[in-house]
Amino acid sequence: MPVIRHTDAYRPPLYQFNGHLQTILPSVFRKAPGLPYERERFILSDGDFVDLDWLVKSGRRRLALLSHGLEGNSHKAYIKGMASLFFQRGWDVLAWNCRSCSGELNLKPRLYNHGEIGDIGEVILHALRTLDYEQIVLIGFSMGGNILLKYLGVHGRAVPEPVRKGIAFSAPVVLRSSVEALELPENAFYKRHFLRRLKAKVTAKARQYPDLVDLDKFRHIGHWSDFDEYFSAPLNGYASAEDFYQKGSSLHFLDGLQRPALLVNAWNDPILGPACYPETYAEGHRFLFLEAPPQGGHVGFTLPRRPYTWAEYRALEFASSC
């Protein structure tokens, strides 16, 4: 599909004059709307669990299934904003929490990662068994966007028929490129933030499985790829960090895509590297729409004096189109 080129697609508030401000300020200061989530603990096929947060109104046949980013959850403002808009406009919503992300550590040794698509597949099938939706749209942010794109690409024609579209914002579709971006000096803040959160989670996992996790290796972490080599890869069944980057990057699987999918990555996103803007690839693809506005940051897209972000309105527009 042609790359969508709207040079004025998104205009940030004047005080958010660069990608860092467009990323950090919404994350810190946006007030998430209050939502009457109904929580369900869903037991996965391997005996572990994920927690699902539902917004349901009787008689609705459309579902927006939302996937959060790295160290996110269903209560992040970007998830609750999207959930609120879609629920207001006639959709049921299911915001699912990856393993270990709902406030309680999961049971099995592995946590969650950018390349894991088994859990989202089970959640989709559970949603269809529960309420038999006629239409499902998958919406994800950052890691969650990469997960849904890989899921759609790997399963291709085998994706359940009600799953009509995928929408990904700020997705690191080539993980190595995103890791390299995190190593830039100006992005040290993001690297420290994520590593601090992940260290706490891996430490908790070490208490659960003391023979599986060697916490001494944290002393040897100098680069983000070291964390993936010592922890992400072995905990999640990859041979190495590079094996994880290869198998976890959704772009490597999108030849199999058989549903329309919108990928929105802002050019000034500080966490994405150049390979995360696959213009030439999208131009030759039947189902992949790439939209790369100049502004937006990483999961930002704040609109001045509006209750919802540009990303939320854009997702609703794409989900509702024929």
ABEGO torsion letter per residue (X at the ends): XBBBBBAAABBBBAABABAAAAAAAAAAABBBBBBBBBBBBBBBAAGBBBBBBBBBBBGBABBBBBBBBBGBBAABAAAAAAAAAAAAAGBBBBBBBBBGAAGBBBABABBBBAABAAAAAAAAAAAAAAAGBABBBBBBBEAAAAAAAAAAAAAEAABBAABABBBBBGBBABAAAAAAAAABAAAAAAAAAAAAAAAAAAAAAAAABAAABBAAAAAABABAAAAAAAAAAAAAGBABAAAAAAAABAAAAAAABABBBBBBBBAABAABBAAABBAAAAAABAABBBBBBABGEBGBGBBBGBABBAAAAAAAAAAABX
